[in-house]
Amino acid sequence: QEAENNTDQFLRGEHELPEYQKAIEKHKSLTDEVMDLIVIVPMHLFELNCGKMHKFLCDRSNMLSNMILRDIVFRSRNVNKSICEQYDTIVTRITTIPDNTEDLVTLMKFLDKLESKELQDLKNQLIPAAENLMFLLDYATLPEEDIKLNDTTFSWPDRILPIISYSEMRLRKKNEQATDNLSGWKKEFQERINKAVEDTEAFRTKDRLTE
């Protein structure tokens, strides 16, 4: 009971992976010590079979180790989900078609700093995510859902690159179209101004001739 209470107290705190490792290794060491104990103890008139007691102690120690491992699995899962959500948010943003010139300029600025800011931040977050994964591979068998989640998480840096390239190409075309439209509007507006000037001059000339 004391060992379980100590483990519960340990799990209520925030710990680095080396501390988790130390706690797990402690329980593994206890299990190994129990396994090395004599199962059959010869007494004076009979033999004492300690097999059930050994099994109980080993199962108890393994249970406490698994409690710690589950905590790391949960922590790793949350970190990976957070990373994937951030990548999803970026993809949603850069694949959104701008409604106006202001949104177009804002999105182009976002893409310009994407690699040096957001993607670099995400790469930094992948470092502890990788450390969690390596730790779990040493001590646990991951559920299939976590294997898939890890695969998704660590494939994002490569998968997002063609999405960024496509978005940049699409925005360049959108920007060129907006520039062409603006040039066309300016040309049309200038022609209207010139026509208005010509009409005004013609009206003044007509007035002078009439006088």
C-alpha atoms as one frame of an Amber mdcrd trajectory, in Angstrom:
protein
   0.000   0.000   0.000   2.847   2.384   0.811   4.442   1.767  -2.597   1.124
   2.508  -4.315   0.665   5.700  -2.293   4.197   6.789  -3.202   3.483   6.141
  -6.870   0.211   8.092  -6.716   2.022  10.997  -5.113   4.764  10.796  -7.730
   2.247  10.918 -10.583   0.559  14.007  -9.154   3.734  15.990  -9.783   5.502
  17.223 -12.910   8.612  15.230 -13.797  11.255  14.968 -16.476  11.868  11.674
 -18.295  14.978  10.772 -16.224  12.807  10.902 -13.086  10.242   8.614 -14.703
  13.032   6.286 -15.737  14.424   6.190 -12.201  10.996   5.315 -10.769  10.403
   2.562 -13.335  13.872   1.094 -12.889  13.271   1.012  -9.130  10.170  -1.143
  -9.617  11.951  -3.337 -12.170  14.784  -3.851  -9.698  12.298  -4.868  -7.007
  10.690  -7.336  -9.411  14.097  -8.831 -10.254  14.912  -9.184  -6.548  11.639
 -11.020  -5.914  12.256 -13.291  -8.906  15.659 -14.201  -7.473  14.183 -15.260
  -4.143  13.789 -18.936  -3.379  10.298 -20.148  -4.214  10.414 -23.317  -2.120
  11.754 -22.778   1.398  12.616 -26.037   3.170  11.481 -26.080   6.809  12.226
 -28.651   9.490   9.174 -30.836   8.879   7.741 -29.371   5.689   8.429 -27.041
   2.744   7.043 -23.523   2.438   5.899 -22.642  -1.086   6.299 -18.876  -1.646
   5.230 -18.979  -5.307   1.930 -17.139  -4.780   3.609 -14.478  -2.671   6.308
 -14.009  -5.312   3.683 -13.667  -8.020   1.710 -11.152  -5.968   4.787  -9.005
  -5.324   5.870  -9.153  -8.971   2.385  -8.307 -10.231   2.195  -5.435  -7.767
   5.526  -4.028  -8.856   4.628  -4.385 -12.551   1.302  -2.673 -11.916   3.065
   0.334 -10.389   5.482   0.473 -13.326   2.555   0.377 -15.736   0.864   3.234
 -13.865   3.947   5.366 -14.496   4.155   4.280 -18.128   0.486   5.107 -18.708
   1.194   8.602 -17.438   3.993   9.017 -20.003   1.791   7.563 -22.767  -0.904
  10.113 -21.870   1.653  12.913 -21.797   3.124  11.839 -25.143  -0.335  11.594
 -26.691  -1.249  15.115 -25.591   2.004  16.547 -26.927   1.513  14.823 -30.291
  -2.117  15.903 -30.584  -1.146  19.496 -29.836   1.528  19.428 -32.562  -0.872
  17.913 -35.107  -3.557  20.479 -34.269  -1.071  23.307 -34.848  -0.095  21.865
 -38.236  -3.779  21.445 -39.120  -4.421  25.081 -38.193  -1.570  26.227 -40.443
  -2.829  24.130 -43.356  -6.366  25.463 -42.932  -5.064  29.011 -42.948  -2.741
  28.755 -45.939  -5.285  26.882 -48.067  -8.039  29.437 -47.437  -8.816  31.546
 -50.503  -8.544  35.274 -49.611 -11.735  37.285 -50.161 -10.033  40.603 -50.740
  -6.675  42.267 -51.315  -6.119  42.926 -47.605  -6.584  39.246 -46.745  -4.325
  38.311 -49.662  -1.506  40.547 -48.413  -1.935  39.273 -44.831  -1.744  35.660
 -45.962   1.309  36.293 -48.129   3.079  37.906 -45.156   2.144  34.888 -43.011
   3.637  32.521 -45.586   6.811  34.604 -45.777   7.520  34.160 -42.059   6.026
  30.676 -41.755   9.284  28.752 -42.135  11.310  30.951 -39.797   8.647  31.203
 -37.090   5.729  28.745 -36.845   7.443  25.789 -38.521  10.611  26.314 -36.507
   8.565  26.408 -33.290   6.902  23.135 -34.288  10.268  21.528 -35.053  11.378
  22.490 -31.555   8.244  20.878 -30.125   9.047  17.673 -32.012  12.246  17.239
 -29.967  10.501  16.385 -26.647   7.890  14.430 -28.623  10.706  12.281 -30.036
  12.213  11.865 -26.573   8.853  10.651 -25.252   8.588   8.166 -28.113  12.107
   6.786 -27.647  11.460   6.373 -23.927   8.210   4.490 -24.534   9.810   2.240
 -27.143  12.297   1.159 -24.483   9.718   0.430 -21.796   6.280  -0.117 -23.301
   4.273  -1.575 -26.167   2.353   1.280 -27.747  -1.334   0.883 -28.660  -2.076
   1.022 -32.382  -3.740   4.439 -32.061  -0.552   5.892 -30.571   1.599   4.302
 -33.272  -0.587   5.974 -35.911  -0.549   9.273 -34.009   3.247   9.226 -33.801
   3.488   8.430 -37.505   1.198  11.369 -38.299   3.070  13.692 -35.939   6.571
  13.024 -37.224   5.538  12.978 -40.900   4.071  16.492 -40.740   7.338  18.401
 -41.434   7.628  16.641 -44.809   3.926  16.537 -45.628   3.374  20.244 -45.144
   6.082  21.331 -47.624   4.157  20.576 -50.859   1.066  22.194 -49.313   3.063
  25.357 -48.666   4.507  25.301 -52.194   1.041  24.926 -53.722  -0.348  27.729
 -51.548   2.527  30.042 -52.495   1.973  29.335 -56.196  -1.767  29.925 -55.900
  -1.245  33.177 -53.987   1.266  34.424 -56.571  -1.324  33.852 -59.283  -3.955
  35.527 -57.136  -1.634  38.482 -56.566  -0.821  38.731 -60.286  -4.529  38.661
 -61.069  -5.203  41.383 -58.501  -2.328  43.459 -59.931  -3.675  43.009 -63.473
  -7.171  43.959 -62.309  -5.798  47.045 -60.595  -3.820  48.006 -63.693  -6.924
  47.511 -65.821  -9.004  49.619 -63.436  -6.349  52.381 -63.377  -6.193  52.375
 -67.193  -9.980  52.530 -67.480 -10.155  55.270 -64.851  -7.454  57.273 -66.656
  -9.370  56.926 -69.921 -12.512  58.190 -68.217 -10.582  61.149 -66.794  -9.112
  61.917 -70.201 -12.563  61.687 -71.794 -13.990  63.993 -69.138 -11.197  66.499
 -69.793 -11.784  66.285 -73.541 -15.513  66.784 -73.070 -14.895  69.769 -70.819
 -12.492  71.338 -73.311 -14.937  70.706 -76.126 -17.729  72.318 -74.106 -15.585
  75.389 -73.384 -14.611  75.690 -77.056 -18.252  75.473 -78.065 -19.125  78.169
 -75.516 -16.454  80.519 -76.899 -17.627  79.958 -80.475 -21.196  80.662 -79.441
 -20.160  83.954 -77.851
